[in-house]
Amino acid sequence: MVNQLRQRFALEYPEAAAQTWQTNDHGMTPIIEWLIGKNHHGRRVNHCNNSVANSLGIDISEYSLDHGYAIHHIEQRRRDTERMLDEAMDQECFIPYLQAFKGFRWGIGMEALTLMKVYPFEKFLVDGFPVVEWIETKNNGRQKRNRSLQHFQSYLGLSRQVEQSGDKENIRWFNSKMMRSHYYIWCLSSICPKPPKRLNTEIGKKLGKKWDNFKDAKQAKGKDAIMRLTFYATRLLFQQLKDNICF
């Protein structure tokens, strides 16, 4: 919706369309507040009056104004929802969880979604410890399987089954598609970009190194590489929660 309004402003107010539209500390977009009359900024009025579009007799349309009202309403609902989430999560029982989330630098929405899935963390453990099994491989070797971690990742939408038919391989995903897509988008926007746009925390550095190794070794491509990165991210999250809550 915001992009659509910017496209209309390319005709009706091109100088504003070329500017960066960012939300303020209250979660609202100042130029949209000005558009619908919530923010009477004299400098903005003068800027609009001196616009090329205004000199050509092109005014801001009623459609753009209605669109601004719709965006403002959505921003208000988002701001109010985030405030409610912030109040709901401000409880002592959630402190170790929020501390574990800090290194990921998520927004409150992502924190709330993850907390909803992983609380209480003890449900993934037995007698306070992860369940680890050793299984025999085809080559008569032994492989370690962290069942608690697998259960944890399943709650976050990272549960899959690989099916093979001849040379073709098909992957079926289970559980929450919403959680899976949120972690995918977070990795794509916070870890995949090169520094300095990459997340600059210890968690971000570990994930960034893993991502760079994927690319250098050409172990995976495209979506498959990002999904492997989400598995590693949730493994680090599991470790952070285990350290904060159990030990």
Disulfide bonds with the S-S distance in Angstrom:
none
